[in-house]
């Protein structure tokens, strides 16, 4: 009986020791990853050439000032740019490659959402926003953006942020004509409301021959200029109260992001015309997909996005 008790006690002690060892190993791995990231950041700072002037280009100043104003307008200071520090110039391939690694690192800071809906904003390290295969896809997307957009001679500044009572720092790349990329600036957007336009076109005798209606949505950069747009348009051709034909068109474009647009005619002639549309815009870290069976665009991931699925009818 005593031997049985000792055997059980030894087993328990072995399991406890194994648990502590496992936890200690995991802790060491986490610390090692954090140390590696910190070392990469220090290396990045070290190889950047500090410019003789800390002065930002006028275009960048205007973008930052407009961004601050928009954040104040829409978020009432729940999101703020606290300050900027000019770090230097990307002069070497080593610095360029390290820039891509830091932006796509799972420890990199990012923010996502529409600032006109402050509750939609999420922020933090990539590894806290995503996990598993989704995290790998997000890192791949950011690497693709960085590879496509960042160039030698780009300037780098560090932006200090306060987002929902948490403070972060992000690397922002820019040129004389404006900001190129920042994981927070690139993830935050200003989504515009739906815009409706209509027009009637007459034939040579002054009789109504065609009519069209369009729906448009716009996504803006944090500083307010247009970043992307999507929409659909229906046109009917008619005589009196009878539609003879219906046309449709659709569009979707975005700078540094993804877009999809589809449309089809539901009713071509008769008393009215009708089309169906499926539209979507999102920032690079999200994904859009089109389902032809139910004719809809859907979004996946945590990126900022705008999706519109619906129909549009037009009568003479």
C-alpha positions as CSV (number, residue, x, y, z in Angstrom):
1,X,0.0,0.0,0.0
2,X,2.8,2.3,0.9
3,X,4.6,1.6,-2.4
4,X,1.4,2.3,-4.3
5,X,1.1,5.7,-2.6
6,X,4.7,6.5,-3.3
7,X,4.3,5.5,-7.0
8,X,1.2,7.8,-7.3
9,X,3.1,10.6,-5.5
10,X,6.0,10.3,-7.8
11,X,3.7,10.3,-10.8
12,X,2.0,13.5,-9.6
13,X,5.4,15.2,-9.0
14,X,6.6,14.1,-12.4
15,X,3.5,15.7,-14.0
16,X,3.9,18.9,-12.1
17,X,7.6,19.1,-13.1
18,X,6.6,18.4,-16.7
19,X,4.0,21.2,-16.6
20,X,6.5,23.7,-15.1
21,X,9.0,22.7,-17.7
22,X,6.5,23.2,-20.5
23,X,5.4,26.6,-19.2
24,X,9.0,27.6,-18.7
25,X,9.8,26.6,-22.3
26,X,6.8,28.5,-23.6
27,X,7.8,31.5,-21.6
28,X,11.3,31.3,-23.0
29,X,9.9,31.1,-26.6
30,X,7.7,34.2,-26.1
31,X,10.5,36.1,-24.5
32,X,12.9,35.1,-27.3
33,X,10.4,36.2,-30.0
34,X,9.9,39.6,-28.2
35,X,13.6,40.0,-27.8
36,X,14.1,39.2,-31.5
37,X,11.5,41.8,-32.5
38,X,13.0,44.4,-30.2
39,X,16.5,43.7,-31.7
40,X,15.1,44.0,-35.2
41,X,13.6,47.4,-34.3
42,X,16.9,48.6,-32.9
43,X,18.8,47.3,-36.0
44,X,16.3,49.2,-38.1
45,X,16.8,52.4,-36.3
46,X,20.6,51.9,-36.4
47,X,20.8,51.5,-40.2
48,X,18.6,54.4,-41.0
49,X,20.5,57.6,-41.8
50,X,19.2,60.4,-39.6
51,X,18.3,63.4,-41.8
52,X,19.9,66.7,-41.2
53,X,16.4,68.2,-41.0
54,X,13.6,66.9,-39.0
55,X,11.1,68.9,-41.1
56,X,8.4,66.9,-42.8
57,X,7.3,67.6,-46.4
58,X,4.3,70.0,-46.7
59,X,2.2,67.3,-48.2
60,X,2.8,65.0,-45.3
61,X,2.2,67.8,-42.8
62,X,-1.2,68.5,-44.4
63,X,-2.2,64.8,-44.3
64,X,-1.3,64.5,-40.6
65,X,-3.1,67.7,-39.7
66,X,-6.2,66.6,-41.7
67,X,-6.1,63.2,-40.1
68,X,-6.0,64.7,-36.6
69,X,-8.9,66.9,-37.5
70,X,-11.0,64.0,-38.8
71,X,-10.1,61.9,-35.8
72,X,-11.3,64.7,-33.5
73,X,-14.5,65.1,-35.6
74,X,-15.5,61.5,-35.7
75,X,-14.0,59.9,-32.6
76,X,-13.9,62.8,-30.1
77,X,-10.3,62.0,-29.2
78,X,-10.8,58.3,-28.5
79,X,-8.2,58.0,-31.3
80,X,-5.4,60.6,-31.3
81,X,-2.1,61.2,-33.0
82,X,0.1,62.2,-30.0
83,X,3.3,63.1,-31.9
84,X,5.7,62.1,-34.6
85,X,9.5,61.5,-34.7
86,X,11.5,61.5,-37.9
87,X,13.8,58.5,-38.0
88,X,15.6,58.6,-41.3
89,X,15.9,57.4,-44.9
90,X,15.7,53.9,-46.3
91,X,19.1,54.0,-48.1
92,X,20.0,50.3,-48.4
93,X,18.4,47.1,-49.5
94,X,19.0,45.8,-45.9
95,X,16.9,48.7,-44.5
96,X,14.2,48.0,-47.2
97,X,14.0,44.3,-46.4
98,X,13.9,45.0,-42.6
99,X,11.1,47.5,-43.2
100,X,8.9,44.8,-44.8
101,X,9.8,42.4,-42.0
102,X,8.8,44.8,-39.2
103,X,5.5,45.8,-40.9
104,X,4.5,42.2,-41.3
105,X,5.8,40.9,-38.0
106,X,3.2,39.3,-35.8
107,X,4.3,41.8,-33.1
108,X,3.6,44.7,-35.4
109,X,0.9,47.2,-34.4
110,X,-2.2,47.7,-36.6
111,X,-5.6,49.2,-36.4
112,X,-8.7,48.5,-38.4
113,X,-12.1,50.1,-38.8
114,X,-14.3,53.0,-40.0
115,X,-13.7,56.1,-37.9
116,X,-17.2,57.3,-38.6
117,X,-18.2,54.3,-36.4
118,X,-15.7,54.4,-33.6
119,X,-17.1,51.2,-32.0
120,X,-15.8,49.3,-35.1
121,X,-12.2,50.2,-34.4
122,X,-9.9,47.4,-33.2
123,X,-6.2,47.8,-32.5
124,X,-3.2,45.9,-31.2
125,X,-0.4,43.6,-32.3
126,X,-1.3,41.4,-35.3
127,X,-1.0,38.3,-33.2
128,X,-3.7,39.6,-30.9
129,X,-6.0,40.5,-33.8
130,X,-5.5,37.3,-35.8
131,X,-4.4,33.7,-35.2
132,X,-3.5,30.5,-37.2
133,X,-3.8,30.6,-40.9
134,X,-5.6,33.9,-40.9
135,X,-2.6,35.5,-39.2
136,X,-0.3,34.0,-41.9
137,X,-2.6,35.4,-44.6
138,X,-2.6,38.8,-43.0
139,X,1.2,38.8,-42.7
140,X,1.4,37.8,-46.4
141,X,-0.9,40.6,-47.5
142,X,1.1,43.2,-45.6
143,X,4.3,41.9,-47.1
144,X,2.8,42.2,-50.5
145,X,1.7,45.8,-49.9
146,X,5.2,46.7,-48.5
147,X,7.0,45.0,-51.4
148,X,4.8,46.8,-53.9
149,X,4.8,50.3,-52.3
150,X,8.0,50.8,-50.3
151,X,11.1,52.0,-52.2
152,X,14.7,53.1,-51.6
153,X,14.9,56.7,-50.5
154,X,11.6,56.6,-48.7
155,X,11.5,58.5,-45.4
156,X,10.5,56.9,-42.1
157,X,8.8,58.5,-39.1
158,X,7.5,57.0,-35.9
159,X,3.9,58.0,-35.0
160,X,2.7,57.8,-31.4
161,X,-1.0,57.0,-31.1
162,X,-3.6,56.8,-28.4
163,X,-6.4,54.4,-29.3
164,X,-9.2,53.7,-26.8
165,X,-6.9,54.5,-23.9
166,X,-4.0,52.4,-25.1
167,X,-0.8,53.9,-26.5
168,X,1.0,52.5,-29.6
169,X,3.8,53.4,-31.9
170,X,3.8,52.7,-35.7
171,X,6.4,53.1,-38.5
172,X,5.1,55.4,-41.2
173,X,6.8,55.6,-44.6
174,X,6.5,58.7,-46.7
175,X,7.9,60.7,-49.6
176,X,7.8,64.4,-50.7
177,X,4.3,63.9,-52.2
178,X,2.8,62.2,-49.2
179,X,2.4,59.1,-46.9
180,X,3.1,55.8,-48.5
181,X,2.1,53.2,-45.8
182,X,1.5,52.8,-42.1
183,X,-0.2,49.8,-40.6
184,X,-2.6,52.0,-38.6
185,X,-3.2,54.8,-41.1
186,X,-3.6,52.1,-43.9
187,X,-6.1,50.2,-41.8
188,X,-8.4,53.1,-40.7
189,X,-10.8,54.5,-43.2
190,X,-13.6,57.0,-43.5
191,X,-16.6,55.3,-45.1
192,X,-18.9,57.6,-47.0
193,X,-22.7,57.2,-47.2
194,X,-24.6,55.9,-50.2
195,X,-24.9,58.5,-53.0
196,X,-27.8,58.3,-55.5
197,X,-27.8,60.0,-58.9
198,X,-30.5,60.1,-61.5
199,X,-30.7,61.5,-65.0
200,X,-33.2,61.6,-67.9
201,X,-32.0,61.9,-71.4
202,X,-34.2,63.2,-74.3
203,X,-34.3,62.4,-78.0
204,X,-34.1,65.0,-80.7
205,X,-37.9,65.7,-80.4
206,X,-37.6,66.4,-76.7
207,X,-39.4,63.2,-75.6
208,X,-37.9,61.1,-72.9
209,X,-35.9,58.2,-74.4
210,X,-33.8,56.9,-71.6
211,X,-33.3,57.2,-67.9
212,X,-30.6,56.1,-65.5
213,X,-29.9,55.8,-61.8
214,X,-26.6,55.0,-60.0
215,X,-25.7,54.1,-56.4
216,X,-22.2,54.9,-55.3
217,X,-20.2,54.4,-52.1
218,X,-16.8,56.0,-51.3
219,X,-14.0,55.1,-49.0
220,X,-11.6,57.9,-47.9
221,X,-8.1,57.9,-46.4
222,X,-7.8,59.0,-42.8
223,X,-6.9,62.5,-44.1
224,X,-10.1,62.7,-46.2
225,X,-9.1,62.2,-49.9
226,X,-10.7,59.5,-51.9
227,X,-9.2,56.0,-51.5
228,X,-11.8,53.9,-53.2
229,X,-15.2,53.8,-54.7
230,X,-17.8,51.2,-55.7
231,X,-21.2,51.4,-57.3
232,X,-23.8,50.1,-59.8
233,X,-25.9,51.8,-62.5
234,X,-29.1,50.9,-64.3
235,X,-30.3,52.5,-67.5
236,X,-33.7,51.9,-69.2
237,X,-34.7,52.7,-72.7
238,X,-38.4,53.3,-73.2
239,X,-41.3,54.9,-75.1
240,X,-44.3,56.1,-73.2
241,X,-44.7,53.7,-70.3
242,X,-43.0,50.7,-71.9
243,X,-39.4,49.7,-71.3
244,X,-37.8,48.3,-74.5
245,X,-34.3,47.5,-73.0
246,X,-32.3,47.6,-69.8
247,X,-28.5,48.1,-69.4
248,X,-26.4,47.8,-66.3
249,X,-22.8,48.6,-65.2
250,X,-20.8,48.2,-62.0
251,X,-17.4,49.3,-60.6
252,X,-15.1,48.9,-57.7
253,X,-11.6,50.3,-57.1
254,X,-9.4,51.0,-54.1
255,X,-5.9,52.2,-53.5
256,X,-4.0,49.7,-51.4
257,X,-6.9,47.3,-50.9
258,X,-9.2,44.9,-52.6
259,X,-12.4,45.5,-54.6
260,X,-15.1,43.4,-56.2
261,X,-18.1,44.4,-58.3
262,X,-20.8,42.3,-60.1
263,X,-24.2,43.1,-61.6
264,X,-26.8,41.4,-63.7
265,X,-30.2,42.2,-65.3
266,X,-33.2,40.8,-63.6
267,X,-35.9,42.4,-65.7
268,X,-35.0,43.7,-69.2
269,X,-38.3,45.1,-70.6
270,X,-42.0,45.7,-69.9
271,X,-43.3,48.1,-67.3
272,X,-39.8,48.6,-65.7
273,X,-36.2,47.5,-65.6
274,X,-34.4,45.8,-62.7
275,X,-30.8,44.8,-62.0
276,X,-29.0,43.0,-59.1
277,X,-25.6,44.2,-57.8
278,X,-22.9,42.8,-55.5
279,X,-20.2,45.1,-54.4
280,X,-17.3,45.2,-51.9
281,X,-14.2,47.2,-50.8
282,X,-11.7,46.3,-48.1
283,X,-8.2,47.2,-46.9
284,X,-5.4,44.8,-47.8
285,X,-5.6,42.6,-44.7
286,X,-9.1,41.5,-45.4
287,X,-10.6,39.3,-48.1
288,X,-13.6,39.6,-50.5
289,X,-15.4,36.7,-52.2
290,X,-18.2,36.6,-54.7
291,X,-20.8,33.8,-54.5
292,X,-22.5,33.4,-58.0
293,X,-25.2,31.1,-56.7
294,X,-26.8,33.7,-54.5
295,X,-25.1,36.6,-56.2
296,X,-23.5,38.3,-53.2
297,X,-20.1,39.6,-52.2
298,X,-19.0,38.7,-48.7
299,X,-16.1,39.9,-46.5
300,X,-13.8,37.8,-44.3
301,X,-11.0,38.8,-41.9
302,X,-10.8,41.9,-39.6
303,X,-9.9,44.5,-42.2
304,X,-12.0,47.7,-42.8
305,X,-14.6,46.9,-45.3
306,X,-17.8,48.1,-47.1
307,X,-20.1,45.5,-48.7
308,X,-23.4,46.2,-50.6
309,X,-25.7,43.5,-52.0
310,X,-29.1,44.4,-53.4
311,X,-31.4,45.3,-56.4
312,X,-32.3,48.4,-58.2
313,X,-35.5,49.0,-60.2
314,X,-36.3,51.9,-62.6
315,X,-39.6,52.9,-64.1
316,X,-40.3,55.1,-67.1
